[in-house]
């Protein structure tokens, strides 16, 4: 009877612990996707606010600051923004930003009313604009970040049944290039109980797309508040269960602008890359209906086999798919420098990506707990 009670107690408290982890994850995601953080970009102090929040969570969860100056590593780059007016009218009808249209992020300032000429089935050109204006009809609106402005303006319209003929367009766009915008990489660590000369690294980017105008912002729940929540949960986990090796938790800025934060981190040589046993980078961790994808799975065969064997033994995620090298997230610069690493993202589920619909309330966290278990088991057995 005593053994049975112990087993039941273990299962209850184990499941309760993971339930708590999920609650914490949802709180992190809800916080980072709120209006206060304005898409964790370059308007309304969104990126700085997010950096301060993450640093406070690292401190409260007892991760030590990695840099001599604290948790932050500063770097800078230029970024094009739309801080003020973003108004578009099609055939005299006011359109809704983010819902009906997007301004391409490299666009310059433009104001006026123009007639449109059809170039092809999805592209229209303004006839009477001194600055080139292109209008493209899209099946999905997908935003991004530009580090400069060009002498042109481009508008993407969502293709709907009510779109109708494109005869004329009126725009009022104000763009501003922020030169040498100061970004922050964030890094905390937990000492290893066996070896502090060997280093394990977990990483995720915390920046997103920011906003477009004064009111429209891109929340970035799956991309990548979900990955940030995994890292912070790993901090909590390893605070209670000290890791074998010195373990770094790196939150990168500048990912959406071209992997700029991770590039700066690698080139700054603040970590001896030869001492990194393995790095796991997380992005898009909010679903999992169809399993996970492992970038570099074909590159590091031995480690991938270990991951597969753990999953088979524990019956965790539905499927582990793999691909070769790819420059699609912050693992890339480490991989290029010879660091063994994986980039893991979940598959299936919601399709919101780089748009206003990537919000906390619809993010299912389908296989969040199982991916977390898989990763911690994997790193424990490396």
WOQUI-V954006 format. One record per residue. N is the residue number from 1. RES is the residue in one letter. SS is DSSP state (H for helix, E for strand, C for the rest). Layout:
n: {N | N}
res: {RES | RES}
ss: {SS | SS}
This chain:
n: {1 | 2 | 3 | 4 | 5 | 6 | 7 | 8 | 9 | 10 | 11 | 12 | 13 | 14 | 15 | 16 | 17 | 18 | 19 | 20 | 21 | 22 | 23 | 24 | 25 | 26 | 27 | 28 | 29 | 30 | 31 | 32 | 33 | 34 | 35 | 36 | 37 | 38 | 39 | 40 | 41 | 42 | 43 | 44 | 45 | 46 | 47 | 48 | 49 | 50 | 51 | 52 | 53 | 54 | 55 | 56 | 57 | 58 | 59 | 60 | 61 | 62 | 63 | 64 | 65 | 66 | 67 | 68 | 69 | 70 | 71 | 72 | 73 | 74 | 75 | 76 | 77 | 78 | 79 | 80 | 81 | 82 | 83 | 84 | 85 | 86 | 87 | 88 | 89 | 90 | 91 | 92 | 93 | 94 | 95 | 96 | 97 | 98 | 99 | 100 | 101 | 102 | 103 | 104 | 105 | 106 | 107 | 108 | 109 | 110 | 111 | 112 | 113 | 114 | 115 | 116 | 117 | 118 | 119 | 120 | 121 | 122 | 123 | 124 | 125 | 126 | 127 | 128 | 129 | 130 | 131 | 132 | 133 | 134 | 135 | 136 | 137 | 138 | 139 | 140 | 141 | 142 | 143 | 144 | 145 | 146 | 147 | 148 | 149 | 150 | 151 | 152 | 153 | 154 | 155 | 156 | 157 | 158 | 159 | 160 | 161 | 162 | 163 | 164 | 165 | 166 | 167 | 168 | 169 | 170 | 171 | 172 | 173 | 174 | 175 | 176 | 177 | 178 | 179 | 180 | 181 | 182 | 183 | 184 | 185 | 186 | 187 | 188 | 189 | 190 | 191 | 192 | 193 | 194 | 195 | 196 | 197 | 198 | 199 | 200 | 201 | 202 | 203 | 204 | 205 | 206 | 207 | 208 | 209 | 210 | 211 | 212 | 213 | 214 | 215 | 216 | 217 | 218 | 219 | 220 | 221 | 222 | 223 | 224 | 225 | 226 | 227 | 228 | 229 | 230 | 231 | 232 | 233 | 234 | 235 | 236 | 237 | 238 | 239 | 240 | 241 | 242 | 243 | 244 | 245 | 246 | 247 | 248 | 249 | 250 | 251 | 252 | 253 | 254 | 255 | 256 | 257 | 258 | 259 | 260 | 261 | 262 | 263 | 264 | 265 | 266 | 267 | 268 | 269 | 270 | 271 | 272 | 273 | 274 | 275 | 276 | 277 | 278 | 279 | 280 | 281 | 282 | 283 | 284 | 285 | 286 | 287 | 288 | 289 | 290 | 291 | 292 | 293 | 294 | 295 | 296 | 297 | 298 | 299 | 300 | 301 | 302 | 303 | 304 | 305 | 306 | 307 | 308 | 309 | 310 | 311 | 312 | 313 | 314 | 315 | 316 | 317 | 318 | 319 | 320 | 321 | 322 | 323 | 324 | 325 | 326 | 327 | 328 | 329 | 330 | 331 | 332 | 333 | 334 | 335 | 336 | 337 | 338 | 339 | 340 | 341 | 342 | 343 | 344 | 345 | 346 | 347 | 348 | 349 | 350 | 351 | 352 | 353 | 354 | 355 | 356 | 357 | 358 | 359 | 360 | 361 | 362 | 363 | 364 | 365 | 366 | 367 | 368 | 369 | 370 | 371 | 372 | 373 | 374 | 375 | 376 | 377 | 378 | 379 | 380 | 381 | 382}
res: {X | X | X | X | X | X | X | X | X | X | X | X | X | X | X | X | X | X | X | X | X | X | X | X | X | X | X | X | X | X | X | X | X | X | X | X | X | X | X | X | X | X | X | X | X | X | X | X | X | X | X | X | X | X | X | X | X | X | X | X | X | X | X | X | X | X | X | X | X | X | X | X | X | X | X | X | X | X | X | X | X | X | X | X | X | X | X | X | X | X | X | X | X | X | X | X | X | X | X | X | X | X | X | X | X | X | X | X | X | X | X | X | X | X | X | X | X | X | X | X | X | X | X | X | X | X | X | X | X | X | X | X | X | X | X | X | X | X | X | X | X | X | X | X | X | X | X | X | X | X | X | X | X | X | X | X | X | X | X | X | X | X | X | X | X | X | X | X | X | X | X | X | X | X | X | X | X | X | X | X | X | X | X | X | X | X | X | X | X | X | X | X | X | X | X | X | X | X | X | X | X | X | X | X | X | X | X | X | X | X | X | X | X | X | X | X | X | X | X | X | X | X | X | X | X | X | X | X | X | X | X | X | X | X | X | X | X | X | X | X | X | X | X | X | X | X | X | X | X | X | X | X | X | X | X | X | X | X | X | X | X | X | X | X | X | X | X | X | X | X | X | X | X | X | X | X | X | X | X | X | X | X | X | X | X | X | X | X | X | X | X | X | X | X | X | X | X | X | X | X | X | X | X | X | X | X | X | X | X | X | X | X | X | X | X | X | X | X | X | X | X | X | X | X | X | X | X | X | X | X | X | X | X | X | X | X | X | X | X | X | X | X | X | X | X | X | X | X | X | X | X | X | X | X | X | X | X | X | X | X | X | X | X | X | X | X | X | X | X | X | X | X | X | X | X | X | X | X | X | X | X | X}
ss: {C | H | H | H | H | H | H | H | H | H | H | H | H | H | H | H | H | H | H | H | H | H | H | H | H | H | H | H | H | H | H | H | C | C | H | H | H | H | H | H | C | C | C | C | C | H | H | H | H | H | H | H | H | H | H | H | H | H | H | H | C | C | C | E | E | C | E | C | C | E | C | E | E | E | E | E | E | E | E | E | E | C | C | C | C | E | E | E | E | E | C | C | E | E | C | C | E | C | C | C | E | E | E | C | C | C | C | C | C | E | E | E | E | E | E | E | E | E | E | E | C | C | E | E | E | E | C | C | C | C | C | E | E | E | E | E | E | E | C | C | C | C | C | C | C | C | C | C | C | C | C | E | E | E | E | E | E | E | C | C | C | C | C | C | C | C | C | E | E | E | E | E | E | C | C | E | E | E | E | E | E | E | E | E | E | E | E | E | E | E | C | C | C | C | E | E | E | E | E | E | E | E | E | E | E | C | C | C | C | C | E | E | C | C | C | E | E | C | C | C | H | H | H | H | H | H | H | H | H | H | H | H | H | H | H | H | H | H | H | H | C | C | C | C | E | E | E | E | E | E | E | E | C | C | C | C | C | C | C | H | H | H | H | H | H | H | H | H | C | C | C | C | H | H | H | E | E | E | E | E | E | E | C | C | C | C | C | C | C | C | C | E | E | E | E | C | C | C | C | C | H | H | H | H | H | H | H | H | H | H | H | H | H | H | C | C | C | C | C | E | E | E | E | C | C | C | C | C | C | C | H | H | H | H | H | H | C | C | C | C | E | E | E | E | E | E | C | C | C | C | C | C | C | C | C | C | C | C | C | H | H | H | C | C | C | C | C | H | H | H | H | H | H | H | H | H | H | H | H | H | H | C}
